[in-house]
């Protein structure tokens, strides 16, 4: 395609437009300024079309970059469900978007597995383990740490069960000893009751003997008095 430079005015317009466009490309300004096609002719129209394409592509790229920044903020706060939806004109940016979305999907999947496992542990279900296959670096260490935690808890629970069995056996033995002690106490109480009855009987006998001795003493006094009277007579 050939372009005709009509006059110096057209050349100046094209030069001015290209200078402004290069400032945009060099990030010296944020927008483009289209050429005056009445002054620049067909070449100005051609340049305007391409500048517009470049500008629209830059805007799409900037939109994707902005979404990537928002995505990074969400990920830093622990929101692994975040995804990047916009497309860019630059294929490298689109590749970066795909890689970041895949990373978020992997993180979301593995974190949910760990959250599910921890939820099961809170329900006293310690049978499950986090699959460490295919995990690397921090994710692998997180899975390993979770599995080490449940292993330690399981060992504590097993030890508690063994202690409970031992305590149960000791309790049974203690109950047998208490039953034996109770029988011995009952027998001792019965024997004590018999002894008390015997002591009561002995006391009653002693009381009777005492009364007999008093009566005999009275008889003796009376006899002594009679003897004295007999002697006087």
Residue, then its C-alpha position, 0 to 999 in steps of 0.5 A: x500500500x502506497x501513501x502519498x505525502x501531499x505537503x509539509x502540513x501532512x508531514x508535520x501532522x504525521x510527525x506530531x502524531x507519531x511523537x505523541x504516540x511514542x510518548x504513550x508507548x514510553x509511558x510518558x502519557x496515559x492516552x493517545x491522540x489521533x492524527x487529523x486525517x484531513x491533514x495527514x491523508x490516508x497515512x494518517x488514517x492508517x496510523x490512527x487505525x493501528x494506534x487505536x488497536x495498540x491502545x485497545x490492546x494496552x487497555x485489555x492488558x492493563x485490565x488483566x494486570x489490575x485483576x492479577x493485582x486484585x487476585x494477589x491481594x485475595x490470595x495473600x488473605x487466604x482466599x484460594x477460591x479467587x480466579x482471574x477471568x479477563x483476557x489480555x491481548x498479550x499472549x504472555x499475560x494470558x499464559x501468566x493468567x492460566x498459571x496463576x489460576x492453576x496455582x490457585x486451584x491446586x492451593x484451594x484443592x489441597x487446603x480443602x483436603x486439610x480442612x476436611x481432615x481437621x474437621x474429621x479429627x474434631x469429630x473424633x475420626x482419626x482414620x483419615x490422612x492427607x495424601x502427600x503425593x504430588x505436594x512440594x515445599x510448603x504444601x508438602x510440609x503442611x500435609x506432613x505436619x497435619x499427618x504428624x499431628x493426627x499420629x501424635x493424637x492417635x498415640x495419646x488416645x491409645x495410651x489413654x485407652x490402655x490406662x483406662x483398661x488398667x484403671x478398670x482392672x484396678x477398680x475391679x480389684x478394689x471392689x473385691x477388696x471392699x467386698x471382702x472388707x465388708x464381709x469381715x466387718x459384718x463378721x466382726x460386728x456379729x462377734x462383737x455383738x455376741x461378746x457384748x451379750x456375754x459381757x452383759x450376762x457376766x455383769x448380770x451374774x456378778x450383780x447376783x453374786x454381789x447381792x448374795x454376798x451382801x445377804x450372806x454378810x447380813x446373815x454373818x452379822x446376825x450370827x455374830x450378834x446372836x453369838x455374842x448374846x449367847x456368850x453373855x447368857 
